[in-house]
Amino acid sequence: MCADLPARPKATDGRYFWSHENSIWRSIGALRCRLRSLYLGASPRAVRFQCVLGLIDLSIIFFFIVGPYISNPSYMLFDYILAVLLALDLIIRASISSTVRAWIVRPTTWVDVLVLSTLLFPETFSSFAFLRAFRIWSLSQSNVFKLMIYHFGLNAREDVIRACINLLTLLFLTTGFVYTTFFYQTGAGGFINALYFTVATVTTTGFGDITLPGTLGKLTSIVAMILGVSLFVRLAQAVVRPSKVSFSCDECGLLRHDADAVHCKACGQVLNIPDEGS
């Protein structure tokens, strides 16, 4: 049974309502342990399960991209299926978290809540559908992403990959906002115009053939350019600076080290960073 099970309720006279051997309590504890191992473990079974969760994330992202071109009953069916799956995922993650507070303050939790709102109430929150693009960033924070980075030997390029994902997230977020606010229309034309404007603005190319009207349009362009330049600088830094790998020092806990580091720069502790060799 998991060591971090919630405390059992007590009666007013100090006796436990449920015995430690209570079958219901033990079943709940065993289920929680299995779920934790699936969500947080590194066994082959856990990795397969986490890959399925990754596919759900990709489905939400794909659904966001093709959404403007779909206008039939199957659209709503698929929408609510994804909403149910995401709601179950949220409930399970809350139940296996060490504390409810830790789950609430996690950024990915708020991302999931925002995305779930747009899926449950697509008509009400149609203007906020672009928030589903946050799932691109959320996917990069998942355990399966880290496992795939390690599996393909890309530990040294992890910073570059994350910087690219952050830039991609900004592109789709901005495209979605521009599309729903300025270019909303049936068919591919509006979305392509929004994507074209976003790429031209974020890269500061600014051809000028497509511009956003009004004060809101100007503010949108300003914010997109500032964020775009910031993320491009972050990407350039990740490419140019020496490669780092994630490996926690047993002595001081420093997480980022040079790929060929033998000692921790912070405390001098000998490191044993896994290396497959050249």
C-alpha positions as CSV (number, residue, x, y, z in Angstrom):
1,M,0.0,0.0,0.0
2,C,1.3,3.5,-0.8
3,A,3.0,5.3,2.0
4,D,1.3,8.6,1.3
5,L,-2.3,7.5,1.6
6,P,-4.6,10.2,3.1
7,A,-5.2,10.0,6.8
8,R,-8.2,7.9,7.8
9,P,-11.2,9.9,9.3
10,K,-11.5,9.7,13.1
11,A,-14.6,9.6,15.2
12,T,-15.2,12.2,17.9
13,D,-14.2,9.6,20.6
14,G,-10.8,9.1,18.9
15,R,-11.6,5.7,17.2
16,Y,-11.1,5.2,13.5
17,F,-14.3,5.0,11.4
18,W,-12.4,2.5,9.1
19,S,-9.9,-0.1,10.2
20,H,-6.6,-0.2,8.4
21,E,-7.7,-3.7,7.1
22,N,-11.0,-2.4,5.8
23,S,-11.3,-3.9,2.3
24,I,-12.8,-0.8,0.7
25,W,-10.0,1.4,2.0
26,R,-7.4,-1.1,0.9
27,S,-9.0,-1.2,-2.6
28,I,-8.9,2.5,-2.9
29,G,-5.2,2.6,-1.8
30,A,-4.3,-0.2,-4.2
31,L,-6.0,1.6,-7.1
32,R,-4.3,4.9,-6.2
33,C,-0.9,3.1,-6.2
34,R,-1.6,1.6,-9.6
35,L,-2.6,4.9,-11.0
36,R,0.5,6.6,-9.6
37,S,2.7,3.9,-11.1
38,L,1.0,4.4,-14.5
39,Y,1.2,8.2,-14.5
40,L,4.6,8.6,-12.9
41,G,6.4,5.3,-13.5
42,A,9.0,4.3,-16.0
43,S,8.1,0.7,-16.5
44,P,7.2,-0.5,-20.1
45,R,3.5,-0.7,-19.1
46,A,3.6,2.9,-17.7
47,V,5.4,4.2,-20.7
48,R,2.7,2.7,-23.0
49,F,0.0,4.3,-20.9
50,Q,1.7,7.7,-21.0
51,C,2.1,7.3,-24.8
52,V,-1.7,7.0,-24.9
53,L,-2.1,10.2,-22.9
54,G,0.3,11.8,-25.3
55,L,-1.9,10.7,-28.2
56,I,-4.9,12.4,-26.5
57,D,-2.9,15.6,-26.3
58,L,-2.0,15.3,-30.0
59,S,-5.7,14.7,-30.8
60,I,-6.7,17.9,-29.0
61,I,-4.0,19.8,-30.9
62,F,-5.1,18.3,-34.2
63,F,-8.7,19.0,-33.3
64,F,-7.8,22.7,-32.7
65,I,-6.1,22.9,-36.1
66,V,-8.8,21.3,-38.2
67,G,-11.7,22.7,-36.2
68,P,-12.3,25.7,-38.5
69,Y,-13.0,23.3,-41.4
70,I,-15.5,21.0,-39.7
71,S,-19.2,21.8,-39.3
72,N,-21.1,18.6,-38.9
73,P,-22.5,16.5,-35.9
74,S,-19.3,14.4,-35.8
75,Y,-17.4,17.6,-34.7
76,M,-19.5,17.9,-31.5
77,L,-19.2,14.1,-30.8
78,F,-15.5,14.2,-31.0
79,D,-15.4,17.4,-29.0
80,Y,-17.3,15.8,-26.0
81,I,-15.3,12.6,-26.2
82,L,-12.1,14.6,-25.8
83,A,-13.8,16.6,-23.0
84,V,-14.7,13.4,-21.0
85,L,-11.1,12.0,-21.4
86,L,-9.6,15.2,-20.3
87,A,-11.9,15.5,-17.3
88,L,-11.1,11.9,-16.2
89,D,-7.4,12.7,-16.6
90,L,-7.8,15.8,-14.4
91,I,-9.7,13.9,-11.7
92,I,-7.1,11.1,-11.6
93,R,-4.2,13.5,-11.5
94,A,-5.8,15.3,-8.5
95,S,-6.4,12.0,-6.7
96,I,-2.7,10.8,-7.1
97,S,-1.2,14.1,-6.2
98,S,0.6,14.3,-2.9
99,T,-1.6,17.2,-1.9
100,V,-4.6,19.0,-3.5
101,R,-2.7,22.3,-3.1
102,A,0.3,20.9,-5.1
103,W,-2.1,19.9,-7.9
104,I,-3.9,23.2,-8.0
105,V,-0.8,25.4,-8.2
106,R,0.7,23.3,-11.0
107,P,0.6,25.4,-14.3
108,T,-0.5,22.3,-16.4
109,T,-3.6,22.0,-14.2
110,W,-4.8,25.5,-15.2
111,V,-4.0,24.8,-18.8
112,D,-6.1,21.6,-18.7
113,V,-9.0,23.5,-16.9
114,L,-9.0,26.2,-19.6
115,V,-8.9,23.6,-22.4
116,L,-11.7,21.6,-20.8
117,S,-13.9,24.7,-20.6
118,T,-13.6,25.2,-24.3
119,L,-14.4,21.6,-25.0
120,L,-17.4,21.4,-22.7
121,F,-18.9,24.7,-23.8
122,P,-17.7,25.2,-27.4
123,E,-20.4,27.7,-28.3
124,T,-20.0,29.8,-25.2
125,F,-16.2,29.8,-25.2
126,S,-15.7,29.6,-29.0
127,S,-13.6,32.8,-28.8
128,F,-11.2,31.1,-26.5
129,A,-10.8,27.9,-28.5
130,F,-7.2,29.0,-29.3
131,L,-6.3,28.2,-25.7
132,R,-6.3,24.5,-26.7
133,A,-2.9,25.3,-28.3
134,F,-1.5,25.3,-24.8
135,R,-1.6,21.5,-24.9
136,I,1.5,21.7,-27.1
137,W,3.3,23.2,-24.2
138,S,1.6,20.9,-21.7
139,L,2.8,17.9,-23.8
140,S,6.4,19.1,-23.5
141,Q,6.0,19.0,-19.7
142,S,4.8,15.4,-19.6
143,N,6.7,12.4,-18.4
144,V,6.5,10.6,-21.8
145,F,8.2,13.6,-23.5
146,K,11.2,13.3,-21.1
147,L,11.3,9.5,-21.7
148,M,11.3,10.0,-25.5
149,I,14.1,12.6,-25.2
150,Y,16.2,10.0,-23.3
151,H,15.2,7.1,-25.6
152,F,16.3,8.9,-28.7
153,G,19.5,10.2,-27.1
154,L,18.5,13.8,-27.3
155,N,19.3,14.8,-23.7
156,A,22.0,17.3,-24.8
157,R,19.5,19.0,-27.1
158,E,16.6,19.1,-24.7
159,D,16.8,22.9,-24.2
160,V,16.7,23.4,-28.0
161,I,13.7,21.2,-28.4
162,R,11.8,22.9,-25.6
163,A,12.6,26.3,-27.0
164,C,11.2,25.2,-30.4
165,I,8.1,23.9,-28.7
166,N,7.6,27.2,-26.8
167,L,7.9,29.0,-30.1
168,L,5.5,26.7,-31.8
169,T,3.0,27.1,-28.9
170,L,3.2,30.9,-29.4
171,L,2.6,30.6,-33.1
172,F,-0.6,28.5,-32.7
173,L,-1.8,30.6,-29.7
174,T,-1.4,33.8,-31.6
175,T,-2.9,32.3,-34.8
176,G,-5.9,31.1,-32.9
177,F,-6.5,34.4,-31.3
178,V,-6.1,36.4,-34.5
179,Y,-8.4,33.9,-36.4
180,T,-11.2,34.0,-33.8
181,T,-10.9,37.8,-33.3
182,F,-10.2,39.2,-36.8
183,F,-10.4,36.5,-39.5
184,Y,-13.2,34.2,-38.4
185,Q,-14.9,32.6,-41.4
186,T,-15.9,29.2,-42.7
187,G,-13.3,27.4,-44.7
188,A,-9.5,27.5,-44.9
189,G,-9.0,31.1,-46.0
190,G,-9.4,32.8,-42.6
191,F,-7.1,30.4,-40.7
192,I,-4.4,30.7,-43.4
193,N,-4.6,34.5,-43.3
194,A,-4.3,34.4,-39.5
195,L,-1.3,32.0,-39.7
196,Y,0.3,34.1,-42.4
197,F,0.0,37.3,-40.4
198,T,1.3,35.6,-37.3
199,V,4.4,34.2,-38.9
200,A,5.1,37.5,-40.5
201,T,4.6,39.4,-37.2
202,V,6.4,37.0,-34.9
203,T,9.4,36.9,-37.1
204,T,9.2,40.7,-37.5
205,T,9.2,40.3,-41.3
206,G,6.0,42.4,-41.5
207,F,5.2,42.3,-45.2
208,G,2.3,44.7,-44.6
209,D,-0.2,43.1,-47.0
210,I,-2.3,41.8,-44.1
211,T,-2.7,44.0,-41.0
212,L,-5.1,44.0,-38.1
213,P,-7.6,46.9,-37.8
214,G,-8.1,49.1,-34.8
215,T,-6.4,49.6,-31.4
216,L,-6.8,45.9,-30.5
217,G,-5.1,44.9,-33.7
218,K,-2.1,47.2,-33.1
219,L,-1.8,45.9,-29.5
220,T,-2.0,42.3,-30.7
221,S,0.8,43.0,-33.2
222,I,3.0,44.6,-30.6
223,V,2.6,41.8,-28.1
224,A,3.2,39.1,-30.8
225,M,6.4,40.8,-31.9
226,I,7.8,41.2,-28.4
227,L,7.1,37.6,-27.5
228,G,8.4,36.4,-30.8
229,V,11.7,38.2,-30.5
230,S,12.0,36.9,-26.9
231,L,11.5,33.3,-27.8
232,F,13.8,33.6,-30.9
233,V,16.5,34.9,-28.6
234,R,15.8,32.0,-26.2
235,L,16.1,29.6,-29.1
236,A,19.4,31.1,-30.2
237,Q,20.8,30.9,-26.7
238,A,19.8,27.2,-26.5
239,V,21.5,26.5,-29.8
240,V,24.8,28.4,-29.2
241,R,25.5,27.8,-25.5
242,P,27.1,24.6,-24.3
243,S,24.8,21.6,-24.1
244,K,23.3,20.8,-20.7
245,V,21.7,17.6,-19.5
246,S,19.2,17.0,-16.6
247,F,20.8,15.1,-13.8
248,S,20.2,15.8,-10.1
249,C,23.2,16.1,-7.9
250,D,22.9,13.9,-4.8
251,E,24.6,16.5,-2.7
252,C,23.1,19.9,-3.6
253,G,20.3,19.0,-6.0
254,L,21.7,21.1,-9.0
255,L,19.8,19.8,-12.0
256,R,21.5,21.1,-15.1
257,H,25.1,20.0,-15.9
258,D,27.4,20.0,-18.9
259,A,27.0,16.7,-20.8
260,D,30.6,15.6,-20.0
261,A,30.7,16.9,-16.4
262,V,32.5,14.8,-13.9
263,H,32.0,17.0,-10.9
264,C,29.1,19.3,-9.9
265,K,30.0,23.0,-10.4
266,A,28.0,24.0,-7.3
267,C,29.4,21.7,-4.7
268,G,32.1,19.6,-6.3
269,Q,30.3,16.3,-5.8
270,V,31.3,13.5,-8.2
271,L,28.6,12.9,-10.8
272,N,27.6,9.7,-12.5
273,I,25.8,11.0,-15.6
274,P,24.7,8.1,-17.9
275,D,26.6,8.3,-21.2
276,E,26.3,5.8,-24.0
277,G,29.6,7.1,-25.4
278,S,30.5,8.4,-28.8
